[in-house]
Amino acid sequence: MTDSHTLLPLMVFAAATTITPGPTKIMATYSGMNFGFRRTLPFVAGMAAGFFGLVFLCAVGVGSVVAAYPWLRTGLQWFGAAYLVYLAIKILGISVASASTPANARQIGFWESVVFQVSNPPLSR
């Protein structure tokens, strides 16, 4: 059960991540501009579902599990570092002309949006 010592940080986390600009909101704006309101709704619904998942994981105490097992934290740090290297390699292979051309743009779906939202939580240190 959640007590007042954990409820306040959870509420601050939820408020801060809701109102701050970030890559997800920029992607939603881009999608709305290029694909229209209706075709962007699955992306926005995925953002909401992913955010709910993050807040739910915080509420059930996943952070305390990670804190209890130092090897899990180390593994997550290495996984995160490897993922950043992977993204950097992918970005190096993108040409600016093809990335900025709306004809080459692809609509992001619900599940891709959920995964993006969950894999891109704000850092709170």
Backbone as CSV, one residue per row, in Angstrom:
resi,resn,N_x,N_y,N_z,CA_x,CA_y,CA_z,C_x,C_y,C_z
1,MET,0.831,-1.173,0.000,0.000,0.000,0.000,0.881,1.243,0.000
2,THR,0.468,2.256,-0.692,1.234,3.481,-0.801,0.982,4.373,0.407
3,ASP,2.046,4.855,1.053,1.881,5.785,2.164,2.230,7.199,1.703
4,SER,2.117,8.165,2.606,2.325,9.563,2.234,3.772,9.855,1.835
5,HIS,4.721,9.047,2.302,6.121,9.282,1.944,6.407,8.902,0.497
6,THR,5.671,7.987,-0.052,5.885,7.606,-1.452,4.851,8.228,-2.376
7,LEU,3.720,8.655,-1.851,2.688,9.237,-2.700,3.098,10.606,-3.230
8,LEU,3.706,11.433,-2.413,4.114,12.765,-2.854,5.147,12.698,-3.983
9,PRO,6.226,11.899,-3.859,7.162,11.811,-4.992,6.501,11.262,-6.269
10,LEU,5.564,10.331,-6.111,4.857,9.804,-7.276,4.035,10.899,-7.949
11,MET,3.365,11.723,-7.151,2.557,12.810,-7.706,3.440,13.861,-8.379
12,VAL,4.592,14.157,-7.788,5.518,15.118,-8.393,6.058,14.563,-9.714
13,PHE,6.410,13.273,-9.737,6.886,12.634,-10.972,5.814,12.716,-12.056
14,ALA,4.578,12.383,-11.706,3.489,12.404,-12.681,3.248,13.817,-13.203
15,ALA,3.255,14.802,-12.327,3.026,16.184,-12.747,4.162,16.694,-13.628
16,ALA,5.395,16.429,-13.218,6.548,16.934,-13.974,6.619,16.317,-15.365
17,THR,6.361,15.042,-15.473,6.457,14.396,-16.784,5.254,14.696,-17.666
18,THR,4.173,15.153,-17.078,2.999,15.510,-17.865,3.140,16.879,-18.504
19,ILE,3.706,17.841,-17.786,3.697,19.220,-18.274,4.989,19.647,-18.967
20,THR,6.051,18.887,-18.845,7.311,19.302,-19.458,7.373,18.881,-20.920
21,PRO,7.978,19.721,-21.761,8.133,19.324,-23.164,9.194,18.238,-23.275
22,GLY,9.069,17.447,-24.271,10.038,16.383,-24.468,9.905,15.807,-25.863
23,PRO,10.698,14.786,-26.173,10.686,14.235,-27.526,9.350,13.623,-27.916
24,THR,8.615,13.079,-26.965,7.331,12.470,-27.296,6.335,13.527,-27.751
25,LYS,6.307,14.642,-27.062,5.377,15.714,-27.441,5.789,16.346,-28.772
26,ILE,7.086,16.446,-28.998,7.559,16.968,-30.284,7.160,16.020,-31.403
27,MET,7.291,14.709,-31.157,6.893,13.726,-32.179,5.390,13.771,-32.424
28,ALA,4.591,13.990,-31.382,3.141,14.095,-31.550,2.785,15.323,-32.382
29,THR,3.465,16.425,-32.137,3.238,17.638,-32.920,3.608,17.414,-34.377
30,TYR,4.747,16.788,-34.611,5.185,16.479,-35.974,4.190,15.556,-36.678
31,SER,3.727,14.543,-35.956,2.777,13.604,-36.537,1.466,14.302,-36.888
32,GLY,0.975,15.149,-35.996,-0.259,15.882,-36.275,-0.113,16.798,-37.468
33,MET,1.044,17.424,-37.584,1.293,18.337,-38.689,1.341,17.587,-40.026
34,ASN,1.960,16.401,-40.043,2.143,15.678,-41.298,1.027,14.705,-41.633
35,PHE,0.368,14.136,-40.618,-0.613,13.090,-40.879,-2.029,13.478,-40.482
36,GLY,-2.199,14.571,-39.761,-3.526,15.011,-39.355,-3.914,14.479,-37.977
37,PHE,-4.982,15.050,-37.461,-5.442,14.746,-36.109,-5.843,13.284,-35.946
38,ARG,-6.692,12.795,-36.818,-7.214,11.420,-36.676,-6.139,10.357,-36.785
39,ARG,-5.211,10.528,-37.716,-4.152,9.523,-37.870,-3.124,9.603,-36.758
40,THR,-3.124,10.695,-35.990,-2.198,10.843,-34.873,-2.783,10.302,-33.577
41,LEU,-4.085,10.077,-33.527,-4.719,9.598,-32.293,-4.130,8.287,-31.755
42,PRO,-3.820,7.280,-32.582,-3.195,6.073,-32.021,-1.849,6.367,-31.345
43,PHE,-1.083,7.277,-31.910,0.185,7.667,-31.304,-0.041,8.311,-29.949
44,VAL,-0.995,9.231,-29.866,-1.293,9.921,-28.612,-1.840,8.934,-27.583
45,ALA,-2.690,8.000,-28.017,-3.206,6.977,-27.098,-2.066,6.102,-26.581
46,GLY,-1.105,5.793,-27.425,0.069,5.033,-26.995,0.909,5.804,-25.997
47,MET,1.016,7.118,-26.196,1.735,7.958,-25.230,1.067,7.871,-23.863
48,ALA,-0.258,7.984,-23.862,-1.002,7.939,-22.594,-0.858,6.571,-21.927
49,ALA,-0.952,5.510,-22.705,-0.826,4.157,-22.147,0.583,3.919,-21.604
50,GLY,1.586,4.369,-22.328,2.958,4.219,-21.863,3.220,5.012,-20.595
51,PHE,2.680,6.221,-20.538,2.842,7.036,-19.336,2.143,6.385,-18.153
52,PHE,0.941,5.867,-18.378,0.233,5.158,-17.316,1.068,3.973,-16.824
53,GLY,1.679,3.258,-17.759,2.532,2.128,-17.384,3.711,2.554,-16.523
54,LEU,4.339,3.683,-16.874,5.452,4.188,-16.070,5.006,4.540,-14.660
55,VAL,3.907,5.273,-14.552,3.418,5.673,-13.235,2.997,4.440,-12.433
56,PHE,2.390,3.467,-13.098,1.983,2.233,-12.419,3.201,1.490,-11.873
57,LEU,4.253,1.383,-12.691,5.467,0.712,-12.234,6.086,1.433,-11.042
58,CYS,6.045,2.760,-11.061,6.538,3.516,-9.901,5.680,3.248,-8.678
59,ALA,4.370,3.192,-8.863,3.447,3.014,-7.738,3.587,1.637,-7.096
60,VAL,3.873,0.611,-7.885,3.992,-0.728,-7.309,5.389,-0.997,-6.740
61,GLY,6.301,-0.050,-6.910,7.593,-0.159,-6.242,8.695,-0.840,-7.013
62,VAL,8.697,-0.712,-8.319,9.764,-1.330,-9.110,11.119,-0.724,-8.748
63,GLY,11.130,0.550,-8.402,12.388,1.194,-8.011,13.024,0.544,-6.802
64,SER,12.208,0.108,-5.853,12.762,-0.546,-4.666,13.338,-1.917,-5.004
65,VAL,12.780,-2.576,-5.990,13.337,-3.867,-6.431,14.704,-3.645,-7.060
66,VAL,14.807,-2.620,-7.903,16.092,-2.307,-8.533,17.119,-1.899,-7.476
67,ALA,16.673,-1.135,-6.472,17.587,-0.720,-5.402,18.033,-1.906,-4.545
68,ALA,17.177,-2.905,-4.401,17.504,-4.063,-3.565,18.519,-4.994,-4.226
69,TYR,18.589,-4.970,-5.540,19.500,-5.855,-6.277,20.470,-5.013,-7.105
70,PRO,21.652,-4.738,-6.574,22.617,-3.893,-7.299,22.992,-4.442,-8.674
71,TRP,23.028,-5.750,-8.823,23.365,-6.334,-10.123,22.311,-5.990,-11.172
72,LEU,21.053,-5.830,-10.752,19.980,-5.462,-11.681,20.184,-4.030,-12.168
73,ARG,20.552,-3.140,-11.250,20.814,-1.754,-11.635,21.989,-1.684,-12.606
74,THR,23.051,-2.431,-12.308,24.211,-2.445,-13.200,23.830,-2.980,-14.575
75,GLY,23.037,-4.036,-14.598,22.574,-4.589,-15.873,21.742,-3.600,-16.665
76,LEU,20.868,-2.883,-15.982,20.048,-1.877,-16.659,20.910,-0.731,-17.193
77,GLN,21.944,-0.351,-16.445,22.844,0.700,-16.914,23.598,0.262,-18.168
78,TRP,24.075,-0.966,-18.187,24.780,-1.477,-19.368,23.835,-1.610,-20.556
79,PHE,22.625,-2.078,-20.290,21.635,-2.178,-21.362,21.328,-0.794,-21.920
80,GLY,21.153,0.197,-21.046,20.876,1.562,-21.488,22.020,2.138,-22.303
81,ALA,23.244,1.875,-21.869,24.406,2.361,-22.614,24.486,1.707,-23.991
82,ALA,24.241,0.409,-24.048,24.265,-0.294,-25.340,23.163,0.232,-26.260
83,TYR,21.999,0.520,-25.690,20.885,1.050,-26.486,21.233,2.430,-27.043
84,LEU,21.891,3.266,-26.243,22.303,4.585,-26.732,23.318,4.471,-27.865
85,VAL,24.235,3.527,-27.751,25.201,3.308,-28.835,24.474,2.841,-30.095
86,TYR,23.513,1.943,-29.933,22.710,1.476,-31.068,21.985,2.644,-31.738
87,LEU,21.351,3.507,-30.932,20.650,4.667,-31.493,21.617,5.608,-32.201
88,ALA,22.800,5.805,-31.636,23.788,6.677,-32.271,24.202,6.118,-33.632
89,ILE,24.381,4.816,-33.716,24.746,4.194,-34.997,23.617,4.359,-36.006
90,LYS,22.371,4.183,-35.547,21.220,4.365,-36.440,21.138,5.809,-36.932
91,ILE,21.380,6.771,-36.046,21.312,8.183,-36.424,22.413,8.522,-37.423
92,LEU,23.590,7.937,-37.269,24.681,8.189,-38.209,24.327,7.741,-39.623
93,GLY,23.480,6.733,-39.750,23.114,6.214,-41.058,21.974,6.948,-41.735
94,ILE,21.396,7.948,-41.072,20.265,8.683,-41.649,20.782,9.894,-42.398
95,SER,20.326,10.068,-43.636,20.692,11.274,-44.363,19.682,12.367,-44.031
96,VAL,20.154,13.588,-43.965,19.295,14.711,-43.582,18.191,14.912,-44.610
97,ALA,18.482,14.737,-45.879,17.472,14.961,-46.917,16.310,13.975,-46.785
98,SER,16.613,12.703,-46.525,15.524,11.720,-46.435,14.768,11.852,-45.126
99,ALA,15.444,12.299,-44.066,14.770,12.420,-42.774,13.808,13.593,-42.745
100,SER,14.072,14.633,-43.537,13.220,15.811,-43.490,12.124,15.792,-44.548
101,THR,12.112,14.805,-45.402,11.118,14.727,-46.458,9.862,14.033,-45.960
102,PRO,8.722,14.736,-45.904,7.488,14.114,-45.428,7.055,12.904,-46.248
103,ALA,7.448,12.837,-47.527,7.074,11.684,-48.348,7.682,10.398,-47.801
104,ASN,8.835,10.499,-47.146,9.493,9.329,-46.575,9.067,9.066,-45.136
105,ALA,8.275,9.949,-44.576,7.858,9.816,-43.185,6.896,8.642,-43.029
106,ARG,6.989,7.966,-41.891,6.127,6.836,-41.600,5.376,7.122,-40.303
107,GLN,4.100,6.824,-40.307,3.263,7.040,-39.130,3.669,6.088,-38.010
108,ILE,3.779,6.603,-36.800,4.105,5.786,-35.638,2.808,5.274,-35.040
109,GLY,2.752,3.974,-34.784,1.536,3.354,-34.277,1.443,3.344,-32.764
110,PHE,0.365,2.751,-32.262,0.072,2.700,-30.842,1.186,2.019,-30.053
111,TRP,1.541,0.791,-30.429,2.527,0.031,-29.649,3.917,0.625,-29.729
112,GLU,4.274,1.184,-30.881,5.569,1.863,-30.988,5.613,3.067,-30.053
113,SER,4.497,3.752,-29.943,4.418,4.897,-29.041,4.518,4.471,-27.582
114,VAL,3.861,3.361,-27.227,3.949,2.841,-25.852,5.393,2.505,-25.518
115,VAL,6.058,1.780,-26.404,7.447,1.376,-26.160,8.353,2.596,-26.070
116,PHE,8.136,3.574,-26.934,8.949,4.783,-26.888,8.750,5.514,-25.566
117,GLN,7.524,5.641,-25.123,7.232,6.355,-23.883,7.878,5.651,-22.684
118,VAL,7.787,4.334,-22.640,8.342,3.580,-21.515,9.866,3.566,-21.561
119,SER,10.443,3.528,-22.755,11.900,3.453,-22.852,12.554,4.832,-22.730
120,ASN,11.769,5.889,-22.654,12.317,7.238,-22.597,11.821,7.980,-21.359
121,PRO,11.954,7.358,-20.166,11.486,8.071,-18.961,12.433,9.205,-18.603
122,PRO,11.930,10.221,-17.911,12.815,11.311,-17.491,13.782,10.827,-16.416
123,LEU,14.950,11.401,-16.404,15.936,11.043,-15.384,15.650,11.858,-14.132
124,SER,15.568,11.183,-13.028,15.270,11.893,-11.774,16.345,11.573,-10.741
125,ARG,17.428,12.294,-10.803,18.512,12.119,-9.832,18.757,13.395,-9.113
